[in-house]
Amino acid sequence: MSPLGGRCVVLGVTGGIAAYKAADACRRLVGAGAHVVPVLTAGALRMVGETTFSALASEPAVTSLWKDPSPAIPHTDLGRRADAVVVCPATARLISDLRTGRSGDILTATLLATRAPVIVAPAMHTEMWEHPSVQENMAVLAERGVTVVGPVEGPLAGGDIGSGRMAAPAEIVAAVEAVLTPQDLAGRRVLVTSGGTREPIDAVRYVGNRSSGKQGAAVASEAAARGAGVVLVTTEPDRAPAAARVVAVETAAEMAAAVELEARGADAVVMAAAVADFRPANPAGTKIKKGRGVPPLELEPTRDILASLGASKPPGQVLVGFAAETEDLEANALDKLRSKNLDVIVANDVSKEQVGFGHDTNEIVMFTADGARHHVPLTTKREAARAVLDKVVALMAEAP
């Protein structure tokens, strides 16, 4: 289950121009399984519509302390129900109110009435963000344990570019997930690979495969949410989570060089990439013209990155390989597990519907060096990633 599955998230929206992005954050939170209660300030209602959030969220939007005729105390009720409270955008006024304990509306009252983790995503113009009072307020909130996401540099509402732009909704949702996820990989370094390598035939064409990089990106996202320092070596950098350090590569040789460097000191290596087994022996430096006829294509083997990692694996490092199969799944996976000195092999039958390459879902079978077998039925790739990392954490705990 997602770390947000069934969790109550109060989504506070204030009167910044970035309030329109909060609708996307709301949709993403609900999509991740959270029960979302939107709380909109009077300023927010000048920027966005109450109906929008009521339609997207799990409950109608709350906009006032006094709107509900029932004797319930709405801010106390929300504060107690919340597993997390996230404010996006968080304006300079909201930040000041939260720092000083000022309760002027339903949102600030809820923030004071909760004991749940609080996440804020500041958004304001550069001069406001850099003002000493705002920076002091942010420092105090951080000391109190408030999670701060962003801001980032980019185009601002005034037409200029600078710091103060609200973090992307996906990054905000990832921060909420991290807050509500057990930090069982905190202090650990995890190396993940993803995507299919592209081996050039000429300056335009290449030999490749159907890997989308989605499963590796899901592993990287889950590892980051669990507190790990994540390095993602990938041919699909656009899918990388914001929390990962990304090393973009294209060929098997480039991936091998990057992995060799990054694997040093890694507590776990998860090789989810689909690395080409062969590459053109003599790629042309320019485009091969069609009029010259069909060119001969001689292939040569690429370096076996996984076998190299297995041969030089340091004590305590957990090494995970992936096997995309179309037949004899168990036999092929076990052979790969043993021959390459892996701790875990994650196998899937990519000939099945909705499994593997390009899909948002996967069905996997994990085999471990101690002979255990664990089947994960068809599920999201994030859930599959969670199962893989559960096994990694268990193996780390068993290490001497």
C-alpha positions as CSV (number, residue, x, y, z in Angstrom):
1,M,0.0,0.0,0.0
2,S,1.1,3.6,-0.7
3,P,2.4,5.5,2.3
4,L,-0.6,7.8,1.7
5,G,-3.1,5.1,1.4
6,G,-6.0,5.9,3.8
7,R,-4.1,8.7,5.5
8,C,-5.9,12.0,6.1
9,V,-4.1,15.0,4.6
10,V,-5.3,18.5,5.2
11,L,-4.4,20.6,2.2
12,G,-4.1,24.3,3.1
13,V,-4.3,26.8,0.2
14,T,-3.5,30.4,0.7
15,G,-3.8,33.5,-1.4
16,G,-0.7,33.3,-3.6
17,I,-0.9,33.2,-7.3
18,A,0.6,29.7,-7.1
19,A,-2.7,28.6,-5.6
20,Y,-3.7,27.2,-9.0
21,K,-1.0,24.6,-8.7
22,A,-2.5,23.4,-5.4
23,A,-5.3,21.8,-7.5
24,D,-2.7,19.6,-9.1
25,A,-1.2,18.7,-5.7
26,C,-4.7,17.8,-4.5
27,R,-5.3,15.5,-7.5
28,R,-2.0,13.8,-7.0
29,L,-2.6,13.3,-3.3
30,V,-5.9,11.7,-3.9
31,G,-4.4,9.6,-6.7
32,A,-1.8,8.3,-4.2
33,G,-4.6,7.1,-1.9
34,A,-4.8,10.0,0.6
35,H,-8.1,11.2,2.1
36,V,-7.7,14.9,1.3
37,V,-9.5,17.7,3.1
38,P,-8.9,21.1,1.4
39,V,-8.9,24.2,3.6
40,L,-9.0,27.5,1.6
41,T,-8.3,30.9,3.1
42,A,-10.2,34.0,2.0
43,G,-7.2,35.0,0.0
44,A,-7.1,31.7,-1.7
45,L,-10.7,32.1,-2.8
46,R,-9.7,35.2,-4.7
47,M,-7.3,33.1,-6.8
48,V,-9.1,29.7,-7.1
49,G,-12.6,28.3,-6.8
50,E,-14.0,26.4,-3.9
51,T,-15.9,24.1,-6.3
52,T,-12.6,23.0,-7.9
53,F,-11.2,21.7,-4.7
54,S,-14.5,20.2,-3.5
55,A,-14.6,18.2,-6.8
56,L,-11.0,17.1,-6.7
57,A,-10.7,16.3,-3.0
58,S,-12.2,13.6,-0.7
59,E,-14.5,16.1,1.1
60,P,-16.0,19.5,0.3
61,A,-13.6,22.4,0.8
62,V,-13.5,24.1,4.2
63,T,-13.4,27.9,3.9
64,S,-14.5,29.3,7.3
65,L,-14.6,28.7,11.0
66,W,-18.2,29.8,11.0
67,K,-19.8,28.4,7.9
68,D,-20.9,25.0,9.4
69,P,-24.0,25.5,11.6
70,S,-23.1,22.4,13.7
71,P,-21.6,22.8,17.2
72,A,-18.5,21.0,16.1
73,I,-15.2,22.9,16.4
74,P,-13.9,22.6,12.8
75,H,-10.2,23.5,13.3
76,T,-9.8,21.1,16.3
77,D,-11.6,18.3,14.4
78,L,-9.3,18.8,11.4
79,G,-6.2,19.0,13.5
80,R,-7.0,15.8,15.3
81,R,-8.0,13.9,12.1
82,A,-5.0,14.9,10.1
83,D,-2.1,12.6,9.6
84,A,-0.3,15.5,7.9
85,V,-1.0,19.1,7.1
86,V,0.5,20.6,3.9
87,V,0.2,24.2,2.9
88,C,0.8,25.2,-0.7
89,P,1.4,27.8,-1.5
90,A,2.6,29.1,1.9
91,T,2.6,32.9,1.7
92,A,4.8,35.2,3.8
93,R,1.8,36.0,6.0
94,L,1.0,32.3,6.6
95,I,4.6,31.7,7.5
96,S,4.7,34.6,9.9
97,D,1.4,33.5,11.5
98,L,2.6,30.0,12.0
99,R,5.9,31.1,13.5
100,T,4.2,33.5,16.0
101,G,1.1,31.4,16.7
102,R,-1.4,33.8,15.3
103,S,-4.8,32.3,14.6
104,G,-6.7,34.5,12.2
105,D,-8.6,32.0,10.1
106,I,-9.6,28.4,9.6
107,L,-6.2,27.4,8.2
108,T,-4.0,29.0,10.9
109,A,-6.3,27.7,13.6
110,T,-6.0,24.2,12.2
111,L,-2.2,24.5,12.1
112,L,-2.2,25.4,15.8
113,A,-4.6,22.7,16.7
114,T,-2.8,19.8,15.1
115,R,0.0,17.5,16.4
116,A,0.5,16.0,12.9
117,P,3.5,16.8,10.8
118,V,3.4,20.1,8.9
119,I,4.8,20.6,5.4
120,V,4.9,24.1,3.8
121,A,5.7,25.0,0.3
122,P,6.7,28.7,0.3
123,A,5.8,30.9,-2.8
124,M,6.4,34.6,-3.1
125,H,8.4,37.1,-5.0
126,T,12.2,37.0,-4.7
127,E,12.4,40.2,-2.7
128,M,9.9,39.0,-0.2
129,W,11.5,35.5,0.1
130,E,14.9,37.1,0.7
131,H,13.7,39.5,3.3
132,P,15.4,38.9,6.7
133,S,12.2,38.5,8.6
134,V,10.9,35.8,6.2
135,Q,14.3,34.0,6.4
136,E,14.2,34.2,10.2
137,N,10.7,32.9,10.3
138,M,11.6,30.0,8.0
139,A,14.6,29.1,10.2
140,V,12.5,29.0,13.3
141,L,9.9,26.8,11.6
142,A,12.6,24.4,10.4
143,E,14.0,24.2,13.9
144,R,10.5,23.3,15.2
145,G,10.4,20.4,12.8
146,V,8.2,21.9,10.0
147,T,9.2,20.3,6.6
148,V,10.0,23.0,4.0
149,V,9.7,22.2,0.3
150,G,11.3,24.8,-2.0
151,P,11.0,27.4,-3.2
152,V,12.9,27.1,-6.4
153,E,14.2,29.5,-9.0
154,G,12.2,30.1,-12.1
155,P,9.7,32.5,-13.8
156,L,7.6,34.5,-11.4
157,A,4.2,36.1,-11.6
158,G,5.8,39.6,-12.2
159,G,7.4,38.3,-15.4
160,D,10.9,38.1,-14.0
161,I,13.0,35.1,-13.0
162,G,14.2,34.5,-9.5
163,S,14.0,32.5,-6.3
164,G,10.5,32.2,-4.7
165,R,8.7,30.0,-7.2
166,M,6.6,27.2,-5.5
167,A,8.0,23.7,-5.8
168,A,6.4,21.4,-8.3
169,P,3.2,19.6,-7.0
170,A,4.9,16.3,-7.6
171,E,7.8,17.3,-5.3
172,I,5.4,18.5,-2.6
173,V,3.5,15.2,-2.7
174,A,6.8,13.4,-2.5
175,A,7.6,15.4,0.7
176,V,4.3,14.4,2.2
177,E,4.9,10.8,1.3
178,A,8.4,11.0,2.9
179,V,7.0,12.5,6.1
180,L,4.5,9.6,6.4
181,T,6.9,6.8,5.4
182,P,9.1,4.9,7.9
183,Q,12.6,6.2,7.5
184,D,14.2,2.7,7.4
185,L,16.7,3.7,4.8
186,A,17.8,7.0,6.6
187,G,21.6,7.4,6.4
188,R,21.8,4.7,3.7
189,R,23.1,5.3,0.2
190,V,21.2,3.5,-2.6
191,L,22.3,3.4,-6.2
192,V,19.5,2.7,-8.8
193,T,19.8,2.2,-12.6
194,S,16.9,2.6,-15.0
195,G,15.9,2.8,-18.6
196,G,17.1,1.0,-21.7
197,T,20.6,1.7,-23.1
198,R,20.9,3.0,-26.7
199,E,23.8,1.6,-28.7
200,P,24.6,3.7,-31.8
201,I,24.5,2.3,-35.3
202,D,25.3,5.7,-36.8
203,A,24.9,9.3,-35.8
204,V,21.1,9.0,-36.0
205,R,20.1,5.3,-35.4
206,Y,20.6,3.0,-32.5
207,V,20.0,-0.5,-31.2
208,G,17.7,-0.3,-28.2
209,N,14.9,-2.0,-26.2
210,R,11.5,-1.2,-24.9
211,S,12.4,-0.2,-21.3
212,S,10.7,3.0,-20.2
213,G,12.6,3.5,-17.0
214,K,9.4,3.6,-15.0
215,Q,10.2,0.8,-12.6
216,G,13.7,2.1,-11.8
217,A,12.3,5.6,-11.2
218,A,9.7,4.1,-8.9
219,V,12.5,2.3,-6.9
220,A,14.4,5.6,-6.7
221,S,11.3,7.5,-5.5
222,E,10.5,4.9,-2.9
223,A,14.1,4.8,-1.6
224,A,14.2,8.6,-1.3
225,A,10.8,8.6,0.5
226,R,12.3,6.1,3.0
227,G,15.2,8.5,3.8
228,A,18.0,7.1,1.5
229,G,20.5,9.2,-0.3
230,V,19.7,8.1,-3.9
231,V,21.8,8.2,-7.0
232,L,19.9,7.3,-10.2
233,V,22.0,6.4,-13.2
234,T,19.5,6.5,-16.1
235,T,18.8,6.9,-19.8
236,E,15.4,8.5,-18.8
237,P,16.4,11.5,-16.7
238,D,13.0,13.1,-17.2
239,R,11.4,10.4,-15.0
240,A,13.8,10.9,-12.1
241,P,12.4,11.9,-8.7
242,A,13.4,15.4,-7.5
243,A,15.1,13.9,-4.5
244,A,17.6,11.8,-6.4
245,R,21.0,12.8,-7.8
246,V,20.8,12.0,-11.4
247,V,23.6,10.7,-13.7
248,A,22.3,10.7,-17.3
249,V,23.8,8.2,-19.7
250,E,22.9,6.6,-23.0
251,T,25.1,3.6,-23.8
252,A,26.0,0.5,-21.9
253,A,29.6,1.7,-21.7
254,E,28.5,5.0,-20.2
255,M,26.3,3.2,-17.7
256,A,29.1,0.8,-16.7
257,A,31.5,3.7,-16.1
258,A,28.9,5.6,-14.0
259,V,27.9,2.6,-12.0
260,E,31.5,1.6,-11.3
261,L,32.1,5.0,-9.8
262,E,28.8,5.4,-7.9
263,A,28.7,1.8,-6.5
264,R,31.6,2.6,-4.3
265,G,30.3,3.2,-0.8
266,A,26.7,2.3,-1.8
267,D,24.8,0.3,0.8
268,A,22.5,-1.2,-1.9
269,V,22.6,-1.3,-5.7
270,V,19.4,-1.9,-7.6
271,M,20.1,-2.6,-11.2
272,A,16.6,-2.0,-12.8
273,A,18.0,-0.8,-16.1
274,A,17.7,-2.9,-19.3
275,V,21.3,-2.9,-20.4
276,A,22.0,-4.0,-24.0
277,D,23.8,-7.3,-24.2
278,F,25.2,-6.4,-27.7
279,R,26.2,-3.3,-29.5
280,P,27.3,-2.4,-33.1
281,A,31.0,-3.1,-33.4
282,N,31.7,-0.3,-35.8
283,P,29.2,2.6,-35.5
284,A,29.4,5.2,-38.2
285,G,30.1,8.7,-37.2
286,T,27.7,10.2,-39.7
287,K,24.2,9.1,-40.9
288,I,24.3,6.1,-43.1
289,K,22.5,7.0,-46.3
290,K,19.7,4.7,-47.6
291,G,21.0,4.9,-51.1
292,R,24.2,3.1,-50.2
293,G,22.2,-0.1,-49.6
294,V,21.8,-2.2,-46.5
295,P,24.9,-1.9,-44.4
296,P,26.4,-4.9,-42.6
297,L,25.7,-4.8,-38.9
298,E,28.3,-6.7,-36.9
299,L,27.6,-6.9,-33.1
300,E,29.9,-7.3,-30.2
301,P,29.1,-8.0,-26.5
302,T,28.8,-5.2,-24.0
303,R,30.3,-5.3,-20.6
304,D,28.2,-7.3,-18.1
305,I,27.7,-4.6,-15.4
306,L,25.8,-6.8,-13.1
307,A,28.4,-9.6,-13.1
308,S,31.2,-7.1,-12.5
309,L,29.3,-5.7,-9.5
310,G,28.7,-9.2,-8.2
311,A,32.4,-10.1,-8.5
312,S,33.6,-7.1,-6.6
313,K,30.7,-6.7,-4.1
314,P,32.0,-5.3,-0.8
315,P,30.8,-7.0,2.5
316,G,27.4,-5.8,3.6
317,Q,26.3,-4.3,0.2
318,V,23.0,-5.6,-1.1
319,L,23.0,-6.2,-4.8
320,V,19.7,-6.5,-6.7
321,G,19.3,-7.5,-10.3
322,F,16.3,-7.6,-12.6
323,A,15.4,-10.2,-15.2
324,A,12.9,-9.4,-17.9
325,E,11.9,-12.8,-19.3
326,T,9.4,-14.3,-21.8
327,E,9.9,-18.0,-21.0
328,D,11.3,-20.2,-18.2
329,L,11.1,-17.3,-15.8
330,E,12.2,-19.1,-12.6
331,A,15.0,-21.1,-14.2
332,N,16.5,-18.1,-16.0
333,A,16.2,-15.9,-12.9
334,L,17.8,-18.4,-10.6
335,D,20.7,-18.9,-13.1
336,K,21.3,-15.2,-13.1
337,L,21.0,-15.0,-9.3
338,R,23.7,-17.6,-8.8
339,S,26.1,-16.9,-11.7
340,K,26.3,-13.1,-10.9
341,N,26.5,-13.4,-7.1
342,L,23.4,-11.4,-6.5
343,D,21.5,-11.1,-3.2
344,V,18.1,-10.7,-5.0
345,I,16.8,-11.2,-8.5
346,V,13.6,-9.5,-9.5
347,A,12.0,-11.3,-12.4
348,N,9.0,-10.5,-14.5
349,D,7.3,-12.1,-17.6
350,V,7.1,-9.2,-20.0
351,S,5.0,-11.2,-22.4
352,K,2.1,-10.8,-20.0
353,E,-0.5,-8.0,-20.3
354,Q,0.2,-4.9,-18.3
355,V,3.6,-6.2,-17.1
356,G,7.0,-4.6,-17.6
357,F,8.1,-2.4,-20.4
358,G,6.1,0.9,-20.8
359,H,3.3,0.0,-18.3
360,D,2.5,1.7,-15.0
361,T,1.9,-1.8,-13.5
362,N,4.1,-4.8,-12.9
363,E,4.0,-8.3,-11.6
364,I,7.3,-9.6,-10.1
365,V,8.8,-12.6,-8.5
366,M,11.7,-12.1,-6.2
367,F,14.3,-14.8,-5.5
368,T,17.0,-14.5,-2.9
369,A,20.3,-16.1,-2.4
370,D,19.0,-18.1,0.7
371,G,16.4,-19.8,-1.6
372,A,13.3,-17.7,-0.6
373,R,10.7,-16.9,-3.3
374,H,8.2,-14.0,-3.0
375,H,5.5,-13.3,-5.6
376,V,4.0,-9.8,-6.0
377,P,0.8,-9.9,-8.0
378,L,0.0,-7.3,-10.6
379,T,0.2,-3.9,-8.9
380,T,1.6,-0.4,-9.5
381,K,5.3,-0.1,-10.1
382,R,5.6,2.0,-6.9
383,E,4.1,-0.9,-5.0
384,A,6.5,-3.3,-6.7
385,A,9.3,-1.0,-5.7
386,R,8.2,-1.0,-2.1
387,A,8.3,-4.8,-2.0
388,V,11.8,-4.8,-3.5
389,L,13.1,-2.3,-0.9
390,D,11.3,-4.1,1.9
391,K,13.5,-7.1,1.0
392,V,16.6,-4.8,0.8
393,V,15.9,-3.4,4.2
394,A,15.5,-6.9,5.6
395,L,18.8,-8.1,4.2
396,M,20.6,-5.0,5.5
397,A,19.2,-5.8,9.0
398,E,20.6,-9.4,8.7
399,A,24.1,-8.2,7.6
400,P,26.8,-8.6,10.3
